[in-house]
């Protein structure tokens, strides 16, 4: 499987999650503001996973590799197991690894920690609205990560990469 095929699969999975969430939102009655807010937050995270994680708006799907490779290489030292795997690969195999890891690594590193901090602060202050929103966002990201991991495992394309990284 080429890095372009892997990238296409990651994009498709993200769009499927977003479409399922849009369907769920459309099915909710207008008089369910709490449920609607939760699903809207979830939808926002799936959109974020596509836009920030997979660069849906990149000039071309091949172009993203040039953008993300240096980003991933800067992040890898914070994830020794991933760095070890990456540096053990032949050069022609590295793009496949990047296609599999780049979105999740970026989101985990650049966003998830901040959300966990936000959740802890909200819980400590007793702000139930902020805590509710943070839990929805973190849960949606976890669902996206789980979908990506299920695909990696099913296709035996670098499965279990993040098992030593906080979910």
N, C-alpha and C positions, 0 to 999 in steps of 0.2 A: 504494500500500500504506500503510495507516494505522500509527501507532505501536503500536496494540494488536495488529495482525497481525504486525508485526515482532517485538514482544515475545513473542508466542505461538510464532513460529518459533524464536527464541533458546531459549526454554524447551524446546520439543520437541527441538531438537538436543542440548541438555544432558541431557535425560532419555534420549534414544537412546544417547548415549555411556555413561551410567550403566548402562542396561539391558544393553548389549553387554558391559560390564565384569562385571556381575553374572553373566551367562551364562558368560563366560570363567572366572570364579571357581568357579562351580558345576561346571564340567567338569574342573577340576583335581583330581587325586587327593589324598587327605589326606596322603599321604606325600611331598608336594612342598612343604615349608615355605618355602623361599626363593621359589619361584614364587608361592605363595599370598600371602606377605607383599607381594611386588611388586604383585600385582593388587589386594590390599586397600588398599594405599597409593594406587594409581591410582583405585580406586573412591572413596576418601576425597576426592580432589581433584575428581572430577566432582560429588560431593555438595556440596563446598565451593563450586564454581562456581555451583551452583544456589542454595544457601542464602545465601552472602555476596555472590555476584555478581549473581544475578537475583532475589534476595529471594523465593524460592519461598513463604515464609511470610508475605508481605505480606497485609494485610487484604483487599486486592483488587488485581488486576493494574493497574488505573488508579491506585491509591494509590501504587504504587512511583515514579511519575513525580514526585510531590510530594516524595518522600523523596530520590530520587537527583539531581534537577536541581541543587539547591544543592551537593551533593557533587561532581558532575561540574564544575560551574562553578568550584569551588575548586581542582580538580585541573588544569584546562585550562591555566593559565599555565605549568605545567611541560612542556607539550607544545605548542609554538608552532604547529605545522602544524594540529593538531586545533583549537586555539583559533581560528586564522584561519578555518578552514572553518566552525566554529560561529558565529562572529560575522558571517560573510558570509551566513548563512541568514536567510530571512524568518522571522518569529516562528512562523508556522503550520508551518514545516518543522523547527523545532528539536526538537519531541517525537520525530520520526522519527529524527533524529540521536542523540538521547539513548537511544532504544530500542536502537539498533545499537551504541553505543559504551560505555554505562555499565558493564556487567559486566566487559568486558575491560579497560577503563581502570582501574576500581577494583582488579581483581585484579593487574594489572601494577604499579600504583602502590603499593598497600598491602601486597602479599604477595610478589610475584616477586623484588624486589630483596633482601628478607630471605632468601629461599630461596637465592639465588645467593651471598649472603654466608655462609650456613650451609654450602653446598657447598664454597666456597673454604676455609673454616676446617677443615672435615672433611678435605679433601684435604691441606691443609698439615700437619695433626696426624697424618695417617696413619690416621684413623678410617674404615675402609672401610665399616663398617655405616652410619654417618651419611651418608657420601658416596653410598652405594648408595640410601638412602632419599631423599636430596635430589634425586638424578638422576631417580628415578622420579616424584617430585612435579613437578619442573620439566618433565619429558617429558609428563606427563599434562596439565598446564596448556597446554603448547605444542600438544598434540593438540586440546584444546578450542578454543584460539584458531584453529587451522587449520580446524576444522569451521565455526566462525563466519565466518571469512574466505571459505571456499568458498561458503557460503550467500550472503554479501553480494555476492560476485562473480557467482554464478549469477543472482541476482535484480537485479543492478545497483542495489543499495541501499548507497550509500556504500562502494564497494569500495576496497580498498588503503589503508584509514585508518592502519594501524599499520606500514606498510612502512618508515618511518623511525624506528620505535621498536624498541628491542632486543627480539628474540623471547623 
